Amino acid sequence: MKFLAICGFGVGSSMILKMTLLKVTKSLDLDVEVETADLSSAKGMKCDAVFTSKELAKDLKDSFTCPIYEIDKYMNKEEVKTAVEDFLNR
């Protein structure tokens, strides 16, 4: 599986979200590749799910056919875990 963590510039907050996603997927014993990207680069990328902010999710909806999960607190493992479990159960 491949997840994308997307923020405006693809550097700061997407890296924090990536670290949280890796912790969560490891605790769930999932083999997942997590890549970070900025808003414009992400639009051409392929993945199984996108994790981003509510503000950026609106801009990404037309660019992806996979699920897009809006995360409010990038360091909140429970919030991210809920999104990952939602992805797994869809």
C-alpha positions, 0 to 999 in steps of 0.5 A: 500500500502507498499513502500520501501525506500532503501539505502546502509545501511538502516539507514541514507538516507533511513530514509530521503526518508521515511520522504519525502514519508510520507509527500507526501503520506499524502498530497495526502491522501494516506494510505501507509506504508513506510519501510526502508531497506538496499540493501541486506535485501530489496531483500527479501521484498514484497512491491508495489513500491521501492524508491531508488537512481539511483546507487542502482536501478541497483542492485535491478532490478532483485529482484523486480517485482514492479516498482523501482523509482530512486530519486536523491534528497531525500528531494525534495517533488516535485520529490518524489511526481512525482514518487508517482503520476507515481506509482498511474497512471500506 
